[in-house]
C-alpha cells in the first residue's frame, strides 16, 4: 500500500508541477502558479521522505496538498472558470493522501 501511496502522491505532485510551470510560462504574474509549484515540490519531498522512512513526511505532505488545492481554487476564481466538482475531487484526493501519510 505504501508503494501506491508514493506513486499516486508523486503523480499528483508531478502533474500539479507541470500545470504550474505551464501557467508560469504563460502568465508572468502567476502567483497562484508559484504557490502550486511550491506545494507540488513539498509533496514530492514528502514522497522521498516516506521512501526513506522519515516520520517528517507528513509535515511536508500537509502544506504541500493544501497549497496545491488552494492555488487551484485561487486560479479558478481568478480565471473566471471555477468548476466545483474539479476542486472537490482534488480536495478529496489530497485528504486521502494525507491520511495515507499518517498511516504509512
Secondary structure, DSSP 8 states (H G I E B T S, - for coil): -HHHHHHHHHHHHHHHHHHHHHHHHH-TT-HHHHHHHHHHHHHHHHHHHHHTT-TTHHHHHHHHHHHHHHHHHHHHHHHT---HHHHHHHHHHHHHHHHHHHH-
